[in-house]
Amino acid sequence: MSTANSKRFVPAFNTTTLVILAGALILSAAMGIRQTFGLFIGPFSFDRGLPVTQIAFAIALHNLVWGFAQPFAGAAADRYGSAPVVAFGATTFAAGLGIAAVAPNSALLIVGMGLLVGIGVSCTTFGVVLPAIGRIVTPEKRSMAMGLVSAGGSAGQVLMIPLVQGIRLNSGVATSLFVLAFVMLLIAPLGIVLDRRARGGSSLPDAPAAPLREVLTLATRHRGYRLLTLGFFTCGFQLAFIATHLPEYLSLCHMPVGLGATALALIGLFNMAGSWACGWLGGRFRQHYVLGWLYLIRSVTIGAFFVLPKSAASVVIFAAVMGLTWLGTVPLTSGLVAKVFGTRHLGSLFGICFLSHQIGSFLGAWLGGLVFDLTGSYALLWEATVVAGLIAAMLHFPIDDKTVNMPALLPQPTRA
């Protein structure tokens, strides 16, 4: 009997591990590539004569398109599986990077880096990958598994930023973008792995499915879901502003050339530990409390960095602390949605919540460029990120995380 049980356990463990690894690789490529966009602001401006505002708008637009496309990508993955969604997204992402590589004007840059990249990234990141992970692990291990995938995905930021910086300096902007497009094409088949189901008892059968329209209605009426969605706006606002404008801000502060790229790479490196730690904490403490403290720590860190004198050491410390709190919000937020509403419609529900995040991302990236062009300073945006973080912390602490009985929405079967 024990031998039979062992034989059933091994494939389950191997399948779960394989799905986690595939999810981490997909996130690593997609998230790592988009985190390099801040390195192109200066070259696009100086080499192609494009205004900083329009470059920032193209980068910001991909965040907004990502947000609006995410509920549809998540719903498609819920219904048809991850394989076609990831393949379509990776190909579209690569096409957008290719257009940006040769774009001679702002219009094509906006189409490539804004529209197509936004659609592509919605199909290859959290809203598609994390629900697949959430369905294959047990509820008590879900937060930890999502944190592990998010941590593995951070490796892309660590690897891509120095890679892009080196290629761009030696071979130019176009070559570096074509290399990134090739990387996206390589991960296109990995969605097939996400659709695998563990055997031997590890796979979680889907709960009876309430109609999506009724699920969405219930979610939008849920006070905790509304607070979570509003708070997620701040995460996008803070991260997009820093990822897009930190290199240029450090240049204005007369910091050494290349320190901006180093800072972004350090954020990715420390995010690996931070995402794992947040997933671990989310499995042991109430997730909305962890989120509240996360936003508080971010706000204090951003405020201190802005007002204190700048040095290489202060930049490294700032990058390390921000990295520890960078994407830890994602496994916590998706895990909280799964805890309250279950995993059957997790792609759709998290996608709607993520739309708020991406509206914040759009404003953080775009307003950074707009305010800089108007005032010659990023000061107003640094202050706004601090205030937004404090508000987000206050929104998360009172969230009600009790599980909603989704099957109760199903119509009762008729009897003959």
VEXLO-934416 format. One record per residue (C-alpha): x, y, z. Coordinates in Angstrom, 2 decimals, padded with zeros to 5 digits. Layout:
// residues N
((X Y Z))
...
// end
This chain:
// residues 416
((000.00 000.00 000.00))
((002.78 002.42 000.89))
((004.53 001.67 -002.39))
((001.41 002.49 -004.36))
((000.98 005.74 -002.47))
((004.61 006.66 -003.15))
((004.16 006.04 -006.86))
((001.17 008.37 -006.88))
((002.98 011.09 -004.93))
((006.09 011.38 -007.10))
((004.36 012.40 -010.35))
((002.24 014.93 -008.43))
((005.34 016.53 -006.95))
((007.13 016.56 -010.30))
((004.16 018.03 -012.16))
((003.63 020.76 -009.56))
((007.31 021.65 -009.63))
((007.28 021.75 -013.44))
((004.28 024.09 -013.50))
((005.92 026.39 -010.93))
((009.14 026.44 -012.96))
((007.30 027.21 -016.21))
((005.34 029.99 -014.51))
((008.53 031.50 -013.12))
((010.20 031.42 -016.56))
((007.23 033.10 -018.26))
((007.07 035.81 -015.60))
((010.84 036.18 -015.67))
((010.87 036.95 -019.39))
((007.81 039.18 -019.55))
((008.37 041.15 -016.35))
((012.13 041.35 -016.84))
((011.75 042.84 -020.31))
((009.20 045.48 -019.35))
((011.37 046.57 -016.42))
((014.08 047.60 -018.89))
((011.96 050.24 -020.63))
((013.26 053.04 -018.42))
((016.71 052.51 -019.94))
((015.40 053.57 -023.35))
((014.03 057.00 -022.41))
((017.37 058.78 -022.82))
((018.40 057.01 -026.06))
((014.99 057.48 -027.70))
((015.10 061.15 -026.74))
((018.69 061.91 -027.77))
((019.15 059.53 -030.73))
((015.71 059.84 -032.33))
((014.75 063.31 -031.14))
((011.53 062.21 -029.44))
((010.12 064.28 -026.54))
((010.40 062.67 -023.11))
((006.65 063.16 -022.62))
((005.80 061.05 -025.68))
((008.27 058.31 -024.77))
((006.87 058.21 -021.24))
((003.35 058.10 -022.71))
((004.24 055.05 -024.84))
((005.64 053.25 -021.78))
((002.68 054.37 -019.69))
((000.18 053.26 -022.35))
((001.37 049.67 -022.25))
((000.50 049.65 -018.54))
((-002.99 050.97 -019.25))
((-003.61 048.56 -022.14))
((-002.29 045.75 -019.95))
((-004.82 046.68 -017.29))
((-007.82 046.82 -019.61))
((-006.79 043.63 -021.42))
((-006.04 041.67 -018.23))
((-009.64 040.70 -017.32))
((-010.16 039.38 -020.85))
((-006.84 037.50 -020.84))
((-007.65 036.02 -017.44))
((-011.16 035.02 -018.52))
((-009.76 033.42 -021.71))
((-007.24 031.43 -019.65))
((-010.01 030.39 -017.23))
((-012.08 029.09 -020.14))
((-009.61 027.84 -022.77))
((-006.44 027.21 -020.75))
((-003.13 029.03 -020.54))
((-001.45 027.56 -023.64))
((-003.18 029.59 -026.39))
((-003.24 032.74 -024.25))
((000.49 032.64 -023.47))
((001.41 031.81 -027.08))
((-000.68 034.69 -028.43))
((000.65 037.08 -025.79))
((004.31 036.21 -026.31))
((004.01 036.64 -030.09))
((002.20 039.97 -029.74))
((004.75 041.16 -027.17))
((007.60 040.28 -029.54))
((005.89 042.09 -032.43))
((005.54 045.22 -030.31))
((009.23 045.19 -029.39))
((010.16 044.71 -033.04))
((008.10 047.73 -034.10))
((009.62 049.83 -031.31))
((013.10 048.82 -032.48))
((012.60 050.46 -035.87))
((010.06 053.16 -034.96))
((011.17 056.49 -036.48))
((008.46 058.52 -034.76))
((006.27 058.65 -031.67))
((003.21 057.16 -033.40))
((004.88 053.83 -034.18))
((006.59 053.77 -030.79))
((003.19 054.12 -029.15))
((001.74 051.31 -031.29))
((004.67 048.99 -030.57))
((005.75 049.67 -026.98))
((002.31 050.90 -025.94))
((-000.50 048.95 -027.59))
((001.05 045.62 -028.65))
((003.35 045.22 -025.65))
((000.39 045.99 -023.36))
((-001.72 043.24 -024.94))
((001.20 040.83 -024.87))
((002.14 041.39 -021.26))
((-001.49 040.89 -020.12))
((-001.30 037.32 -021.49))
((002.12 036.42 -020.08))
((002.15 037.72 -016.51))
((000.34 037.49 -013.20))
((-003.30 037.36 -014.31))
((-002.68 034.22 -016.38))
((000.24 032.57 -014.57))
((-000.78 032.88 -010.91))
((-004.31 031.46 -011.34))
((-002.74 028.38 -012.98))
((-000.48 028.01 -009.94))
((-003.37 028.62 -007.54))
((-005.37 025.76 -009.02))
((-002.66 023.12 -008.72))
((-001.67 023.62 -005.06))
((-003.61 023.24 -001.84))
((-005.10 026.37 -000.19))
((-002.63 026.30 002.69))
((000.31 026.30 000.25))
((-001.19 028.68 -002.30))
((000.30 031.93 -001.00))
((003.74 030.34 -000.68))
((003.61 028.88 -004.21))
((002.51 032.18 -005.73))
((005.28 033.97 -003.85))
((007.80 031.42 -005.11))
((006.71 031.91 -008.73))
((006.83 035.69 -008.34))
((010.30 035.41 -006.83))
((011.49 033.22 -009.68))
((010.01 035.71 -012.12))
((012.16 038.44 -010.60))
((015.25 036.73 -011.96))
((014.34 038.24 -015.31))
((014.78 041.76 -013.98))
((018.19 040.86 -012.56))
((019.33 039.30 -015.84))
((017.61 041.49 -018.44))
((018.68 044.92 -017.23))
((022.47 044.39 -017.43))
((021.99 042.39 -020.65))
((020.02 045.19 -022.29))
((022.36 047.85 -020.97))
((025.38 046.04 -022.42))
((023.79 045.33 -025.81))
((022.43 048.87 -026.09))
((025.81 050.47 -025.37))
((027.66 048.19 -027.78))
((025.15 047.59 -030.57))
((022.41 050.19 -030.21))
((018.77 050.42 -029.22))
((017.36 048.45 -032.18))
((019.55 045.40 -031.59))
((018.74 045.26 -027.88))
((015.00 045.38 -028.60))
((015.27 042.65 -031.24))
((017.08 040.43 -028.73))
((014.26 040.98 -026.24))
((011.70 040.09 -028.91))
((013.54 036.81 -029.55))
((013.46 036.00 -025.82))
((009.68 036.46 -025.79))
((009.27 034.06 -028.71))
((011.24 031.43 -026.78))
((008.73 031.36 -023.92))
((005.64 031.11 -026.18))
((005.29 027.29 -025.83))
((005.55 027.26 -022.01))
((001.83 027.91 -021.57))
((001.30 024.25 -022.41))
((003.03 023.32 -019.16))
((000.78 025.63 -017.11))
((-002.25 023.61 -018.21))
((-000.91 020.39 -016.73))
((-002.70 018.97 -013.71))
((-000.99 017.24 -010.84))
((-001.89 013.62 -010.18))
((-002.00 011.51 -007.06))
((-004.28 013.78 -005.07))
((-002.38 017.05 -005.38))
((-004.65 018.50 -008.01))
((-007.53 020.51 -006.69))
((-010.81 019.87 -008.51))
((-012.55 023.02 -009.60))
((-015.37 024.13 -007.37))
((-018.84 024.16 -008.91))
((-018.87 027.17 -011.19))
((-021.29 029.98 -010.55))
((-022.07 032.09 -013.64))
((-019.30 034.64 -014.22))
((-021.78 037.54 -014.33))
((-023.08 036.66 -010.86))
((-019.56 036.22 -009.52))
((-018.56 039.66 -010.81))
((-021.69 041.21 -009.31))
((-020.95 039.65 -005.93))
((-017.31 040.74 -006.06))
((-018.11 044.36 -006.89))
((-020.53 044.46 -003.96))
((-017.94 043.02 -001.59))
((-016.43 045.87 000.48))
((-013.10 044.09 000.94))
((-012.73 043.50 -002.81))
((-013.40 047.18 -003.48))
((-010.81 048.27 -000.89))
((-008.28 045.79 -002.27))
((-008.85 047.07 -005.79))
((-008.47 050.70 -004.75))
((-005.30 049.96 -002.80))
((-003.77 048.06 -005.71))
((-003.84 051.33 -007.68))
((-001.05 052.64 -005.43))
((001.18 049.66 -006.11))
((001.07 050.32 -009.85))
((001.54 054.06 -009.42))
((004.63 053.69 -007.23))
((006.32 050.92 -009.19))
((005.78 052.38 -012.66))
((007.05 055.81 -011.64))
((010.21 054.40 -010.07))
((010.92 051.81 -012.78))
((010.41 054.35 -015.58))
((012.01 057.48 -014.17))
((014.57 056.42 -011.56))
((017.50 056.25 -014.07))
((016.79 059.77 -015.35))
((016.22 061.09 -011.82))
((019.61 059.77 -010.72))
((021.22 061.40 -013.73))
((019.71 064.73 -012.68))
((021.19 064.16 -009.23))
((024.64 063.82 -010.88))
((024.96 060.18 -009.90))
((027.47 057.95 -011.77))
((026.50 056.76 -015.26))
((024.97 053.29 -015.08))
((023.85 053.61 -011.44))
((020.21 053.73 -012.59))
((020.54 050.37 -014.34))
((022.32 048.98 -011.29))
((019.52 050.20 -009.03))
((016.84 048.56 -011.19))
((018.81 045.31 -011.25))
((019.18 045.43 -007.45))
((015.44 045.96 -007.10))
((014.91 042.78 -009.12))
((017.50 040.88 -007.09))
((016.01 041.79 -003.72))
((012.50 041.28 -005.10))
((013.33 037.60 -005.44))
((013.69 037.37 -001.67))
((010.86 039.83 -001.03))
((008.28 038.01 -003.15))
((009.15 034.68 -001.53))
((009.01 036.24 001.95))
((005.66 037.90 001.26))
((004.25 034.60 000.04))
((005.55 032.93 003.21))
((004.08 035.66 005.42))
((000.77 035.46 003.55))
((000.54 031.78 004.46))
((001.00 032.51 008.17))
((-000.66 035.87 008.75))
((-003.78 037.52 007.39))
((-002.81 038.71 003.96))
((-004.44 042.13 004.10))
((-002.46 042.97 007.25))
((000.78 042.04 005.50))
((-000.25 044.24 002.56))
((-000.96 047.18 004.86))
((002.48 047.00 006.45))
((004.07 046.56 003.03))
((002.62 049.86 001.79))
((003.68 051.63 004.99))
((007.28 050.42 004.62))
((007.33 051.51 000.99))
((006.09 055.01 001.79))
((008.63 055.56 004.56))
((011.43 054.30 002.30))
((010.42 056.50 -000.64))
((010.04 059.57 001.56))
((013.42 059.06 003.22))
((015.16 058.52 -000.12))
((013.67 061.69 -001.58))
((014.54 064.05 001.29))
((017.96 062.66 002.27))
((021.21 063.49 000.41))
((021.89 061.23 -002.58))
((024.91 058.96 -002.75))
((025.76 055.62 -004.28))
((025.21 054.01 -000.88))
((021.76 055.59 -000.41))
((020.71 054.46 -003.89))
((021.77 050.88 -003.14))
((019.91 050.88 000.20))
((016.82 052.35 -001.44))
((016.91 049.74 -004.22))
((017.33 046.92 -001.69))
((014.39 047.96 000.49))
((012.16 048.69 -002.50))
((013.08 045.32 -003.96))
((011.99 043.55 -000.78))
((008.56 045.19 -001.09))
((008.39 045.44 -004.91))
((006.11 042.68 -006.22))
((005.28 041.02 -002.92))
((001.88 042.68 -003.24))
((000.96 040.46 -006.20))
((000.95 036.99 -004.57))
((-000.68 038.52 -001.49))
((-003.41 040.25 -003.51))
((-004.13 037.28 -005.80))
((-004.00 034.94 -002.81))
((-006.50 037.11 -000.94))
((-008.86 037.12 -003.93))
((-008.57 033.31 -004.10))
((-009.21 033.00 -000.36))
((-012.40 035.06 -000.52))
((-013.84 033.95 -003.87))
((-012.06 030.66 -004.73))
((-009.97 029.83 -007.79))
((-012.63 029.00 -010.40))
((-012.83 032.60 -011.66))
((-009.54 033.82 -010.22))
((-008.19 034.95 -013.59))
((-011.20 037.19 -014.17))
((-011.48 038.57 -010.63))
((-007.77 039.23 -010.24))
((-007.77 040.75 -013.73))
((-010.36 043.34 -012.70))
((-008.43 044.10 -009.54))
((-005.25 044.36 -011.60))
((-006.90 046.91 -013.89))
((-006.77 049.36 -010.98))
((-003.07 048.55 -010.57))
((-002.43 049.33 -014.21))
((-004.35 052.60 -014.19))
((-001.97 053.57 -011.41))
((000.96 052.35 -013.52))
((-000.16 054.45 -016.46))
((-000.41 057.58 -014.33))
((002.87 056.92 -012.54))
((004.84 056.55 -015.77))
((003.06 059.24 -017.80))
((002.71 061.90 -015.11))
((006.39 061.50 -014.28))
((007.31 062.58 -017.80))
((004.62 065.26 -017.98))
((005.51 066.86 -014.64))
((009.20 066.78 -015.51))
((008.62 068.50 -018.86))
((006.45 071.16 -017.19))
((008.52 071.81 -014.07))
((011.97 070.37 -014.76))
((011.69 068.30 -011.58))
((010.29 064.98 -010.35))
((009.64 066.33 -006.83))
((005.85 066.42 -007.08))
((005.67 062.77 -008.14))
((007.98 061.60 -005.35))
((005.70 063.30 -002.85))
((002.61 061.81 -004.48))
((003.98 058.27 -004.19))
((004.48 058.73 -000.46))
((000.94 060.01 000.12))
((-000.59 057.29 -002.07))
((001.23 054.59 -000.11))
((-000.09 055.86 003.21))
((-003.64 055.90 001.86))
((-003.26 052.35 000.51))
((-002.07 051.08 003.88))
((-005.16 052.51 005.57))
((-007.42 050.89 002.97))
((-006.02 047.39 003.50))
((-006.17 047.00 007.27))
((-010.02 046.91 007.52))
((-010.55 044.38 004.67))
((-012.89 041.47 005.50))
((-011.22 038.27 004.29))
((-013.95 035.74 005.11))
((-014.60 033.20 002.35))
((-017.69 033.82 000.23))
((-019.85 030.76 -000.47))
((-019.71 030.91 -004.26))
((-021.64 027.65 -004.98))
((-024.63 029.18 -003.18))
((-025.10 031.35 -006.27))
((-025.84 028.33 -008.42))
((-029.44 027.69 -009.36))
((-030.88 024.73 -007.51))
((-031.36 021.61 -009.67))
((-034.93 020.67 -010.50))
((-036.29 017.30 -009.56))
((-038.40 015.12 -011.78))
// end
